[in-house]
């Protein structure tokens, strides 16, 4: 039996977390979540079994651009992918997310098939 892959969802909107978790759990992923980047950093420090991180780029207090490098420095498996999730879909936003250290990018509203494709490609899940 294969172990479920664990995804950390970081978003300041609990509705987004609920929707993403429901979709991903239906696809046999294990989901943990955080409403703040600071809390997510604590989760990453305490749980070495995170397989992928989905992070909202626009959050109060600490945004994804600041949090991604901090999270990547902590990750037990340095190849664990961090995927930027953002409502910012203007020209250059994808590149800005990748420059911040994201391994992938998806814009909101999230297309589930596209998300699963990104997870399969970048996270090898």
N, C-alpha and C positions, 0 to 999 in steps of 0.2 A: 504494500500500500504506500502510495506517495504522500509525503507530508504536504499539507496545504501551504502555499506561499503566503507570507504575511506582508500586508501593505499598510503603511502608515499614511493616513490622510490628515493633512494639516489645512484647516480652513476656518476662518472666523465666523462663518455662517453655518449653524448646526443643520439647517435644511440641506445644504450642499453635502455635508458629511453623511447625513441620513440617506440621501438619494444615491450617492456613490457607494456607500457601504452595502446598501440593498442590492445594487446591480452586481457588485464584485462578489458578495457572498453567494449570490445565485450562480455565479461562475466558479464557485468553490475556492475562493480566496478567503483568508482569515484577515480581518480588518481591525486595526486599532486607530484611534483618532485623537486629535488635539485641536482645540480652538485657538491656540496661540503658538507662535514659533518658540517662545521660551519653554513652554510645557513640552513641545515636541523634542526639543534638545534634551530635556531630562529623560524622555522616553527612549530616545536613541542611545543615551548613555547607559540606561538600565537594561535595555533589551538588545542583545547582539544578534537576534534572529530576524531583524527586519530585512525583507527581500527587495522592497522598493518603497520609495517615498513619493507621494503626490502632494505637492505644496502649492497653495494659493499664493500668488505673487503680491497681491495687494491686501495687506492686513495691517491693522493699527499696531502701534508699539514697535514691532519688528516685522518688516516686510520680507518677502521671499528672497529678494536680492541680497539682503543682509544675512538671512538665515541659511541659505544654501551652503556657502563656504564653511560656516560653523558646523553644520550637520555633516558635511563631507569629511571634515577633519576628525569627527568623532566616530563615524561608522566603522564598525569592527571589520567589515568586508569593504575595502575601499572601492571595489567595483560595483557596490550597490547603487543602482540608478536612482537619480532624483529627477522626477518629471515635474516641470512647471505647469501649473493649471491657472489660467488667467482669462479675465474678460478683456484684457488688452490684446486686441487682434489687429493693430495697425502695423503698417510697414515698419520693420526694424524691431518690433517687440520680441519676435522669436529669437533674433540674434542677441538682443539684450539679455534674455533669459539664459541663453547658452553661454554667453560671456560671464554670467554670474556663477556658472558652474553646473547648470542644469544639463542633464543627459538627453532630455526630450522636452517637448512642448505640446500642449493642447489648449485650445481656446474654449471658453464657455460661450454658449451652453455646450456641454460635452456631448459629443457624438459617441455613443457607447462602442460601436464597431471600431471607430478610430482609436479610442482609448485602448481597447483590447489589442488592436494591431500594434500600437506603440508599446504596450506592455510586453507583447510577444517579441517584438523586434529589439527594443533596448534593454528589456529586463530578462529576456530569454525565459519567460514564465509560461 
